[in-house]
Structure formats: structure tokens, C-alpha cells
């Protein structure tokens, strides 16, 4: 498989991640979660964003599915924290392939 084909495959695999990251509310959630090591529950995030609880829950579900947040149960509450390692690795791998492709094309 050529570098270009590998990059195309990596882009295809990363497309859902980029879609999740493109939403401004999800960006705000990620930025907010980045300010606390303890994480936040849905109510805390809802208060900060002035969104409905169902909307915040939906955004958190998409972020969790993309591997951007983790959920830990504390009593009756779910606590959300950032977990960026896998997505960052995926984006870095894509960027490495793009860089290799550009080097081969002398761009």
C-alpha cells in the first residue's frame, strides 16, 4: 500500500473523530473537562453550557464513543473526564502519513 493510500485509509478512519470535534458545543465540553482533573457530572456541564440535560448527555455520548471522554460511576452520578490518548495517536499517525506523502512529492 502506498503512503497516499495509507493516508486515505487513515483519513477515512479519522472522519468520525473529526465530525465529533467539529461541533462547537462538544468543543466547549472538552475545553471545560480539560480544566478539572476530577471530571464533571452532567449537571455541572449543563450549568456551564446553558444547554438542556438531554442535549449535554447526547454530546457526552458522542464524545465517549469517539474515545475523547471516559465515564466513571461515583454513587448515582456519572463523572466525565478527558481521555485523549487514542484519538491523539490517531491524528498524529494521520499527520505523519501526510508529512511523508508531502516529502515524497517535494511539497
N, C-alpha and C positions, 0 to 999 in steps of 0.2 A: 504494500500500500504506500503510495506517495505521501509526502508531507502535506500536500494540498488535500488529498483525500482524508488523511488523518484529521486535518483541521476542520474539514467539512463535517466529519463524523462528530468531532468534539463540539462544534457549533450546534449541531442537531441535539446532542445530549444536553447541552447547557441552555437550550432555548427555554425550557420551563423555569429554570432558575432566573434568567433574565426577565421573563414575564412577571414573576413574583416580585422581583426587585424594582420593576418599573412603576409600581403603584405608590403614589405619594403617602398614603396612609400607612402602608407596610414599611416604607422608609422611615416614617416617624416612629413607628413601633420599634424598629431595630435600633434607631438612634436613642430612644428612651431606654430600652433594655441595656444598651451599652453604658449607661450612666450608673448602673447598680449591679454589684456582684451578687446580691441576694435574689435578684429577679423581681418580678411583679405579678400580681394576680390580675384577672380580667377587670375587676372593678377599678383597680388603680390605673390601668391603662385606659379604660373607658373615661375616667375623670380627666386624664391628661389630654386626650384627643377630642373630647366632646362628641364622641360617636356613640351609637346605641351599643348595648352589650352584645346583641346578636352579630352586629357588624364587626366588632372587635374580635369576637370568637371566630368568625369566618376568616378574618385576616390572619389570626394566630394559627388556625388550622392549615392554611396555605403555607405559612412560614415554616410550620413544623414539617409538613410534607416535603418541603424543599430542603430540609436539613439546616435551616437557619436558626431555629429555636428548639429548645428542649423543654419538656414539661415534667415537673416533679410534683407529686401529690404531698401536701402538708395538711393533715387533718382532712377537712372538707374542701380545701382550696387547691387549685392547680396553680403552681408557680412557674412562670415562663422565664427562661434565661437564654442568652445567646449561645449558639454552638456553631461557629462559623468554619471549623477546620475543613470539613469535607467540601463545602461549596467554594471556599477559597482555593483549595487544592485543585478543584475542577477548573476554576477560572485561570489559575496560574498555568495549568497544563495547556489550556487553550491558547493563552498568550505566548507560551514557549513555542507552540506549533506555528503560530502566526509569525513570530520572530524568525524562526527557522525558514519558513516559507519566504519571507521578505529577504533574508540573507541570500537565499538561493537565486532569487530574482533580482538581486542587487538593488533593492529599493531602499 
